[in-house]
Amino acid sequence: MTKFKYMLLSILLLTLVQQAGADYKFDGTPIVAVKHDTVSGGIYVDGGHGIGSGTPYTQSFNNVPANVVYARLYVGIWGGTPDYTGTVETKVNGETLGTLNLKGKADTNPNVVCTGYGVYLVTYEVPGSFLLEGSNAAVVTTAGEIDGRIYGVTLAAVYESEGAPEVEYWLNDGHENLNGKNSHDECTTSFAAATSANSDVSLTVAYICGSLGQKDYLYINDNQIGGDDVADSMGDSASDFDIKTFDVTDHFDPAGNTLLFKRGDETTVHPFITVLTLASGGTATPTPPPSETKPDLTITEIKVPDRVFAETNNTIEVVVRNQGDYDITNAFNLELSVGSILLGSVRIPNLGADESETVKFIWNPDETIEYTLRAMVDVNSVIDEADETNNEAVSVVTVGESMGYYGDDSIETFKHGTINGSIVYTLGNSSYADPGELNRLSGDSECGYVVGYNLTLPSNATVRNARLYVYWTWGTDGSEGKDAQMNVTFGNNVDMPADEKYTDRKGYDPYNYPSGTYCYNVTDYIEDGNGSMVNYTTIVRNTGEGYAKFAIYGT
């Protein structure tokens, strides 16, 4: 057990070293695809309201539709410098999304990106149950060395509405810091080919740190939109925050679309979310045929178990498909990463037209928090594809539970030696007694849970060691899990103390109840051998107070 725990500690320390500082990048991180799907409903995007004077900072969201099936919340925070540290807690309608430690250059939170001179973007996945139809409120509180003022809070929520027309949507996010210091003057983000025939297209973009009067530019497929000062603090009505929507129907390409953000003469500007929607209306726009025959690699799915556990190995499956009509005969790489940590890279030798391959990765997260898994195929761009922009996919995973059943009370050597003799054991007439039966047997008018043993030792045999083991399970106190409390009698020896107790439990609901083995030294109570059978008796009683119960397997 000790060696196991030390080895686990070493793994965790190694992970922390690899992650240290990984989530601070002066120029930020790319805006990439998070979700692309079709829904009978739509996607709600709103936010505001500019940098405030302090916290708590409250952002209201009005007219939020019912039946939200997927939602992300973005919080922009001014840290003052990338060296200051602090905390942030975000609540939605009173429900907390947790408290995070913000560490600037040393930050390792997978949902936090710190850029530039201390500009944070914190991204949360919000359970649909936290959101109400109509009015909602997000409240953000910061503390510590950081400046802590909030640039704004943005909500993107996908919702279903029975009978509503289908809407195809693309949600991309990241945290770019377009800045003059490093001449990081532009960035792009791409949207995969459309799968529907809808034709009304709108684009929503959001920024922090934009200034009125400092020019910046936005393009879709080389067509400029939004004028010469897109990020203008909402016309100076929301300081350092912008969220704007444009009709881009005339510029939409069903085969794929690319946005280009240009800094212009802004000192710094931070685009962080782009949402493209394709709704019904007008004449359907056909998807043009490819100009030439090429393969096309894409990630069709990142398969994550229903439950992902911290501190244990979880199998993640990534499905790669060649959706082109040309075979791939050269090898290419598939990578899976979490944050800046590479979980694995697999070389795929070939992939036929319209064929898929599933690759398994092992992931052992060390915290019960939200992570973003990113899969990328053809990492080194060795394959000439029809579409080079759809090689990446993202899956946001909440690790909300620890496994519990670690088996960390490992079987260890109790005694080691040499004897002229042997070892004998017996289960006697042990049988299973459920919690109700054991409670009945433990009553004042009952004799307890009784196990009898018939033991015959050879003549002249001397007992060196004798151990009694009591195996129990389903330890509860009402609806809560609780270790068993028991009185154990062996022969005439009443209420013997256990010299070892080993317990384990699942660690998550439902039925998160412990089990265990209690060990007793009964060496002094076993007669030396004389060739005759000797009868021994063990009696177990539940001594837990109130509603405490447990079941027993035997002894």
N, C-alpha and C positions, 0 to 999 in steps of 0.2 A: 504494500500500500504506500509506504513512504517513497519508494523509488518512483512509483507511478505519479505521485503528486509532484515530485521534483521535476520529472520530465515534462509534465503539463505546464509548470511554471516557466520552464525554459522556452517552450513553444510560444507562450503568451508574450514573454519578453522579446523574443525575436520578432514577433508580429508588430509589437509596438515600435521597435527600432526601425523596421521597414516603413511604417506609416508616418513616423515623425516628420512633420513639416510637409508631408506629401500633398495636403489639401490647401496649402498656400501657394498661389502662383500669381506673380505681379500682373501678368497679362490675362489672368482668368482661365476659364475652361470653356471648350467649345459648346455651342448650342447643338444638341443632338436629338434624334428622334426618341421619344419616350413612349408614345402610344399612337397607333394608327388603326382606326376601326370604323365601322358603320353602325349607327344606332338609330332606332326609331324614337327620335327626340332631338337632342342637340347637345351643345357644350356651352355652358355659362362661363363668361370670363369678365371679371370686374375687379376693381381695386382702387387704391388711393391711400392717403389724400395729401401726400407730400410730407417732408420732414417736419417733425414736431419739436417741441421744446423739452420734452422729457417723456418718461414712461410712468404709469401704464399708458400705452397707446392703443386706442380703440378704433377699429375699422368696421364700419357697418356694410353689410351686403344685403341689398333689397331685391325682392322679386326672385329669390332663388327658387328654381322649380322643385317639384316633388320628385321622389324616386331617383336620387343621385346614386349612381353606380360606381363612380370613380371620381376622386377629387384630390387636387394638390394645392397646397397653400405655400406662398412664397413671402418671406419676410426679409426686407433689406435693412441692414443695420450699419450705422457709422461707428467704427471702433476708435477713431482718433489717430491711432498708429497701428501697424501690424504687430507691435510688441505688447500692447496692452491686452489684458485678459479680463474676462467677466463671465456673466451667465445670461441666459435668455430663457424665459418660460412663455409659452404661447398656449392660450386657451381658446377654444371655439365653443360658444354658447355655454361657457362654464366648464367644459370638458377639457382637461389638460392634454396637450400633446407632448408633455415632458419638459424637463429642465435640462439644458445643454450647457456644458462648459465651453466657452469660446476662448481659444488660445492663440489666435493670430497666426504667426508663422509656424507655431507648433501644433496647430489644430489637426486633429485626426478624426473628427466627426464625419462620417460618410455623407451626411446630408448638409454639410456646411462647406462653403467655398469662400475663403478670405482672399481678397485681391488688393492690388495697388497699395495705398497708404492706410489700409485698414477698413475696406468696404466689404462687409459680409453679406452673403445671400444664404439664408436658411430655407431649405425645402422640406415640407412635411407631406406625407400622404395622410389624408383625413378620412376616417371611417365615415361612410355614408350615414350611419346612425347619429353622428354628431350634428348633422345639418338638418335644418328645418325648412319646410316650405314657407316662402315669404322672407321675413327679416331674420338676419343672422348677424352675429358680432364676433369678431376676433379681437382678443386683448393680448398685447405683448408687453412683457415686463423685463427690463434689463437691469443688471447690477454689476458692480465691480469697477476696475480701472477704466474700462472702455468708456468712450463718450456715451454710447448707448442710445442715441436718438434713432428713431425709426424713419427710414425713407418712405416706406409704404408697405402695404400688405395686399397681395393679389390672390384671388381664388379662381381656379379653373375646375369646373365641375361638369362631368358628363352625366346626363340624365336621360331616362327613358320616359316616354309618354305613349300610352296605349292608343293606337290608331294614328299616331303622328307619322308624317312621311319620313323616310330614312335620310339621314345626314351622314356624309362621310367626313371624318375629321382627322387632322394630324396635330399632335401636341408635341412640340420640341421645347426643351429647356436646357439651360446651362448658366454660365456667368462669365461673359466676356468683359474685359476691361480694355476698351479702345482708348489708347493714350499716346501722347506725344513723346513721353520719356523714352520708351523703347521703340518708337515708330510703329507701334501696333495700330495701324490706321484703318484696317478693315477686317471683316470676318464674314463668313457665310454659314448658312444652314440650309439643308436640303430636305425636300419632301418626296417620298416615293411615289411611283405611278398610281393614278387613281384606279379604283376597282369598280366604281359606280358610273352611271351615265348622267348624273346630275350636272347642272351647268351654272348655277349661281354660286359665285365664289367670294368669300370674304376672308380678310386677313386681320388678325389682331396681334399687335406687338406691344411689349412693355419694356421700359427702361428705368434705371435709376441714374442719378447724377447728371442728367441733361440740363442745359441752361438756355434760357430765352436769349436770343440774339447771337448765339454761337452756332454756326451752321453745321449740320450733319445731314446725311443722306441715306435713303433707303431705296433699294431696287428689287424688283422681282423679275427674274429672267431678263435682266438688262434693261428693264423698263422702270424709270424713276417714278416713285409714288410719294405722296406726303409733302411735297415741296422741299424747300432748302433748309428747313429747321424742324425736323420731325420731333426730336426730343427737346421740347421748349418749355418744360415744366407745366404742361397743359395750358399754354398761353399765359404763364406766370401765375396760374391759380393753384398749383400744387408743386411747391418747391422741390426740385430734384426728383420728381416722379412723373412718369408718363405712361398712359395706356391708351392706345389708339387703334381704331378699326377702319379698314379700307375695303372698298369694293374693287376686287382685282379680277373680275370675270374676264375682262378683255385681254388680260395678260397671262391667263392660266394655261398651262400645258398639261393635258392628261397623262402624258408620258413621264412627267416628273417636273419639279419646280425647285428653284434655288433663290434664296434671299441673299442679298448683299447689303451689309451695314457698312457705311463709311463715316469715319470720325469727323471729317471736315476740319473746322477750326475749334471744335470742342476741346477743352483741356483734357477732359476724360468723359466718357459716356459708357454706360453698362447695359446693353441689351441682355435680357435674361429669359424671355419666354416668347414663343411665336405659336399662334394657333391658326390653322388654315381649315376652313369648312367649305364643303361642297354640298349645296342643297338643291332640291328639285326646283324646276322652273324653266320655261322656254324650251327650246329644242335641245335634245340631248347632244352632247359633244362627243363624237366618236373618238376612240383611242387610235391614233395613227399607227400603222404597221412600222416595225423597226426598219431603219434605213439599210441595215445589213444584217446578215446572220451571224450572231455571236452568242456565246454562253452568257448567263446572268446569275451570279451567285447572290443568295439572300439568306438571312436568318429568318426562318418561318416561326420558330418558337423557342423560348427558353422555358423548359419544363422544370418547375420547382415543386417539391413535395408539399402536400397540404399543410404540414407542420414542419418548420425548419427550426432545429434546436441549436442553442449555443453550446459550445464546448463539446461537440460531437460531430462525427463525419456525416455530411448530408450529400446525397447524390443529385447533381444538377445535370440535366440533359439539354443539349443544344442541338436543334435540328437545322441542318444546312440543306438548302435545295438549289439545284441548278434549274431555274425556271426558263432558261433559254432553250433554243432548239438546236444547240450544237454541243457535242460532247466536250468535256474538259479532260485532256489527256496528260496535262502537267500537274505536278503536285502543288498544293497551296496549304497555307496554315490557317487554323482556327484558334482564336484565343478567347479566354473568359477571364474577366478581371472584376474586382470589386474596389471601387475607388481607384487608387493608383497601384494596387497590389495585383499582380498577375497570378491568377489561380492555376493556370495551365495553358499550354500551347500544344496542339495536336496537328500533325502533318497528315493531310488527306491526299492520297496518291492520285486520285482521279475521280470524276463524277460525271455520269452520263446525262444527256439531255432529259429534263423533266424527272430526274431522280433525286432522292433525298438521302441523307446520311445523318444518323443520330450519334452524337459523341457525348460520352459521360465524363464529368469532372467531379472531383471531391472537394467540398467546401466545409471548413470547420470554423464558423464565426465565433468570436470570443466574447461578444456582448449581445444583450437582448435589446437591440435597437433596429432602426430601419437602415437597410443597405440598398445600394443600387448596383445590380449586376449588369455588366456590359459584355456582350459577345460581338466579336468582329471576325469576319471571314476574309480571306485573301489580304492578310495584314500588310504584306509587302508589295501588294499590287502587281503580282506576277502574271495574273490572268487578264487578258484583254476582254472586257465585258461590255454588254450592251448598255448597262447602267452601272456606273461606278459609285453611285450615291446611296445604294441600299444595302450595304454590306455590314451594317451595324444594327443591333437591337438592344434594348434596355429592359430590364425587369426590376421593379422596386419590390424588395422583400422585407417584410417585418419579421425579425427574429424575436418573438415575444416570450419564449419559454426556454428554460433549461431542461435537459432531458430528465434529470433526476436519477434514473437507473444507471448510475455510473459503474456499479459493481466495485466502488472504490474501497470497500472493506474486503480487500483481496484475501484469498485463502493463503495463510502463512504457516510456517512451521511452528508448531506449538512445542513439541519435544523431539529431540533427535538423539538416538543412542543405540546401544547394542544390548540385547537381552538374550538369555537362554529361555525362550518361551514364545509367546505369541500375543496377538491382539484379538479380542472378541468384542462383538457389539450385538445389540438387540434393540428392536423397536417395540418389543413387548406386544401388547394388544392395542397400540395406538390407532386412533381413528380421527377423522376430521369432525370438529365441532364448530358450527357457525356462531357468530356473535350472540344471537338470541339464546342458543342452547347453552353456551358457556356461561352466560349471565344467569340462566336458570340453575345450572349446576353449582354456581358460586353463591347461591342464596343460603341463608342461615339454616334452612331446614334440609339442605342437600349436602352431599359429601364431597362435592367438587368434581373436577375432571380427573378421572383416575386412570392410570396406566399401570398394569402389572407386568413384571418381568420374571422369567424363570431362568436363572443363570447357574451353570455348572462349570466350576473351575477344577482343573486337575489336582490331584493330591499333591501336597507340598508346594503348590503355586503361591507366590507372594505377589500381592497387588502393588504395582509401582505407581500407576496413575489411573484414575477413573474420572470420566467427564460425563455430565448429563447435559443434553442439549434440548431446549424447548423451542419449537418452531411455531411462530405466530404470524398472522396477517390481518388485513382489514382493520387496522387500528383507527378508531374514530372517537370523537367526542361531539355528539350531535352531527352536524354536517362537516365538521372540520377533522382533518387528519391528526392523530395523536399516537405517540408510542405507547405500547402496552404497559400497564402496571399490574403486577401479579405477585401473588404469594405462592411460593413453591415449597412443598414438603417432600422430603425423600426419607422414607422409613419413618423414624421418630424425630427427624430433624426438621423442625418447623421454620418457615419463613427464612430459607437460606438466601444469602446474598449472592447475586451473580458476579462472577469475577471478570466477565467480558460481555459486552452487548454490541451486536452488529445490526444496524438498521439500514434500510434503503426505501426510497419512495419514487413515484413516477415523476413528480415535479410539475404537473399540469392537470387541469380538470378535463373530463370528469373523473371521479373516483381516485382522487389524489391522496390515497391512504397508505401509510407505511406498512412494511413487513419487517420481520426481524428474526434473529436467532439469539437467545440468551444462553449463556454457558455457565455451568456450575461445577465446582470441584467437589466430587463425592468420594475421593480416594479413601478417606478415613472411615467411610461407612460401608465399604464392601469387604466382606469376609474373605480371608485367605482360603485357597482351595483345599478341599478335603475329598473331592470326588463326588460330593453329593449336590443335589439341586437346592438352590437357595432362592427364596421368593423375595422380591423387592417391589416397592410401590412408590409411585410418584403421584402427588396430588397438586393440581394447578387451580388457583382461583383468581378471578378478576377482582382486583382491589381498587380499580379506578373509581373516582367519585362522579356523581351526577350521571351523565349520559355516556360516560366512557365505556367503550366496548372493544373487543377484538375477537378474532377467530383463532383457532389453534389447529395445526396440522397433526401434531403428535409430539412425542418426546423420545 
